[in-house]
């Protein structure tokens, strides 16, 4: 059996796997974490490589043993309970992650974060910095992703260029977070329009409760991004309540801030492309996880949060 120190040998930012499981039983067996599925005439065991996994999402029809939870926690794997298709994310009656209860995590990041967080002006500057990081990442991804180009997403197309026009100046002159949220919402709306035009999803209206594939895939992909964000913050020891953008009254709001760094770049276009191609939810999920790895989304989240923390908000 692996020692606990070995289980954490792979940095969270380098781990490859996010699991979404349904209609199965998760258990510990012979020093490994497995999930058991029942086919028509047989039971099948599948291994979860926990040392190379960031998040396990348990959907409908799942159960998990105490021994499995203990092993997942020892490897620093986050466990989330969710509905079908990974949404909504549930635990008891709140949106929450069950995080491994080790407090032997770094202190410099949370201390650096708190050194600016109580200053409204500095917190606004970090929120603006997040917006610029988000745009730079999107432009980088869209400029080099050959698959996106094959689908007609070119960063220098007129409508996409127009969406970004003057964005840094608008961000810089935002007077408060409310202004920033409006600027962000307008950009995302323009990107939705660009994606609709390229994938012929003319009837699309963004609504979290709609059951069309584009909305379902956006919801699903966003929750995968929340998993990466929650993993990043747990490893760095920064509580989810210290948000810079989504409001001090929402306990998990920093997860949304961090997830926003990659959502428009990766989730948005592929939700529309997969809706156009009528892929299954599983195929969409695999596509998103592949793109997370290809464009080093988790690395980008870690680097961004560490940079802000270690500079104490002096960006």
SVG drawing of the C-alpha trace seen along z (x, -y; Angstrom):
<svg xmlns="http://www.w3.org/2000/svg" viewBox="-36 -55 42 68">
<polyline fill="none" stroke="black" stroke-width="0.4" points="0.0,0.0 1.3,-3.5 2.4,-5.7 0.5,-8.9 3.4,-11.0 3.6,-9.2 -0.1,-9.8 0.5,-13.6 3.7,-13.3 2.0,-14.7 1.3,-18.4 -2.4,-19.3 -1.7,-21.6 -0.2,-18.7 -2.9,-16.1 -4.8,-14.9 -8.1,-13.5 -11.5,-14.7 -14.1,-11.9 -17.9,-12.1 -19.5,-8.9 -23.1,-7.7 -25.0,-4.5 -22.0,-2.9 -20.4,-2.2 -17.0,-3.7 -14.9,-1.6 -11.4,-0.9 -10.0,2.6 -6.5,3.9 -5.0,0.4 -6.8,-1.2 -9.9,-3.2 -12.3,-1.5 -15.8,-2.0 -18.1,0.9 -20.7,1.0 -23.3,3.7 -23.8,4.8 -26.5,7.2 -24.8,10.4 -21.7,9.3 -20.1,6.8 -17.2,4.7 -14.5,2.9 -12.7,-0.1 -9.6,-1.7 -9.4,-5.5 -5.8,-6.6 -6.1,-8.9 -2.6,-10.3 -3.3,-11.7 -6.9,-12.9 -8.1,-16.4 -11.8,-16.0 -14.4,-13.1 -18.0,-14.1 -20.6,-11.7 -23.8,-11.9 -27.1,-10.1 -27.2,-6.5 -23.8,-6.5 -22.5,-5.5 -19.1,-5.7 -17.5,-3.9 -15.7,-5.5 -12.5,-3.7 -12.6,-5.2 -13.2,-8.7 -10.2,-8.3 -7.9,-7.3 -9.2,-10.1 -8.6,-12.6 -5.1,-11.3 -4.3,-11.9 -5.8,-15.4 -8.7,-14.6 -11.8,-16.8 -15.2,-15.0 -18.4,-16.6 -21.9,-15.3 -24.0,-16.4 -27.1,-15.8 -27.3,-14.1 -24.8,-15.3 -22.7,-16.8 -25.3,-19.6 -26.2,-21.0 -23.4,-20.6 -24.8,-19.4 -23.8,-18.5 -26.5,-18.4 -28.5,-21.6 -25.6,-23.8 -23.3,-24.2 -20.1,-23.0 -17.1,-20.8 -16.0,-18.2 -12.3,-19.0 -9.7,-16.8 -9.3,-17.9 -5.6,-18.5 -4.5,-21.9 -0.8,-21.3 -1.0,-23.5 1.0,-26.6 0.3,-29.8 2.0,-32.4 -0.8,-32.4 -3.7,-33.1 -1.7,-35.6 -0.8,-37.4 -4.4,-37.3 -5.7,-38.7 -3.1,-41.5 -5.1,-43.2 -8.6,-41.7 -9.9,-44.1 -8.9,-47.2 -11.7,-48.0 -9.5,-49.8 -6.9,-47.0 -9.6,-44.3 -11.1,-46.2 -7.6,-46.4 -7.3,-42.6 -10.8,-42.1 -9.6,-44.2 -6.4,-42.2 -8.5,-39.0 -10.5,-40.4 -7.3,-41.2 -5.9,-37.7 -9.1,-36.2 -9.0,-38.0 -5.2,-37.3 -5.8,-33.6 -8.8,-33.6 -6.9,-35.4 -3.9,-33.0 -6.1,-29.9 -8.2,-30.9 -5.1,-32.1 -3.4,-28.7 -6.2,-26.1 -6.4,-24.4 -9.7,-22.6 -11.3,-26.0 -10.0,-27.4 -11.5,-24.4 -14.8,-25.4 -14.5,-29.0 -13.3,-30.6 -10.5,-33.0 -9.3,-35.5 -8.8,-38.1 -12.4,-37.8 -14.1,-41.2 -16.9,-40.3 -14.6,-38.8 -12.1,-41.6 -15.0,-44.1 -16.0,-42.2 -12.5,-42.9 -12.3,-46.5 -11.5,-48.9 -11.9,-46.2 -8.8,-47.0 -9.7,-50.7 -13.3,-49.8 -11.9,-47.6 -9.4,-50.2 -12.1,-52.9 -14.6,-50.8 -15.5,-52.5 -16.6,-49.5 -17.3,-45.7 -20.8,-46.4 -19.4,-48.2 -16.9,-45.3 -19.7,-42.7 -21.6,-44.7 -18.5,-45.0 -17.9,-41.2 -21.5,-40.3 -21.4,-42.4 -18.3,-40.7 -19.7,-37.2 -22.9,-38.2 -20.9,-39.2 -19.0,-36.0 -22.2,-34.0 -23.4,-35.8 -20.2,-35.0 -20.5,-31.3 -24.1,-31.2 -23.2,-32.6 -20.6,-30.0 -22.6,-27.0 -26.0,-28.0 -27.7,-27.8 -30.0,-30.7 -32.6,-29.9 -30.1,-30.1 -31.0,-32.2 -28.8,-31.8 -30.9,-30.3 -29.6,-28.0 -32.9,-26.1 -33.3,-25.6 -32.8,-22.0 -31.3,-22.6 -27.9,-21.2 -26.0,-24.5 -27.4,-25.6 -26.9,-22.1 -23.3,-21.9 -22.5,-25.4 -23.8,-24.4 -21.9,-21.2 -18.7,-22.7 -18.9,-25.5 -19.1,-23.0 -16.0,-21.2 -14.2,-24.6 -15.6,-25.1 -13.9,-21.8 -10.5,-23.0 -11.0,-26.3 -12.0,-24.7 -9.0,-22.3 -6.6,-25.3 -7.9,-27.2 -7.8,-24.2 -4.2,-23.4 -3.1,-27.0 -5.1,-27.2 -7.3,-30.2 -10.9,-30.0 -13.6,-30.3 -15.3,-33.2 -12.6,-35.8 -13.9,-36.7 -12.8,-39.8 -15.6,-39.9 -18.7,-37.9 -19.6,-39.4 -18.6,-39.1 -22.0,-37.6 -21.5,-34.4 -19.5,-31.9 -18.1,-30.1 -17.7,-33.1 -13.9,-33.0 -14.4,-29.7 -16.5,-31.5 -13.9,-34.2 -11.1,-31.7 -13.3,-29.6 -14.0,-32.7 -10.4,-32.8 -10.9,-29.9 -14.7,-29.6 -15.1,-31.9 -11.9,-30.6 -12.7,-26.9 -16.3,-26.1 -18.1,-28.7 -17.0,-27.7 -17.1,-24.0 -20.5,-24.0 -21.9,-25.5 -19.7,-23.3 -20.8,-20.1 -24.4,-21.3 -24.2,-21.7 -22.6,-18.2 -25.2,-16.7 -22.6,-15.0 -23.5,-13.1 -22.8,-14.6 -20.0,-12.2 -18.4,-13.2 -18.7,-16.8 -17.1,-16.2 -14.2,-14.4 -13.7,-17.2 -13.6,-19.8 -11.2,-17.7 -8.9,-17.3 -8.9,-21.1 -8.2,-21.7 -5.1,-19.6 -4.1,-20.9 -4.2,-24.5 -2.9,-23.9 -6.0,-25.5 -5.1,-24.3 -1.5,-25.6 -2.9,-28.9 -5.2,-29.1 -2.4,-28.2 0.0,-30.7 -2.6,-33.5 -3.6,-33.0 0.0,-32.5 1.1,-35.6 -1.6,-37.8 -1.1,-36.3 2.7,-36.6 2.6,-40.2 0.0,-41.0 -2.2,-42.7 0.5,-44.9 -0.3,-44.2"/>
</svg>
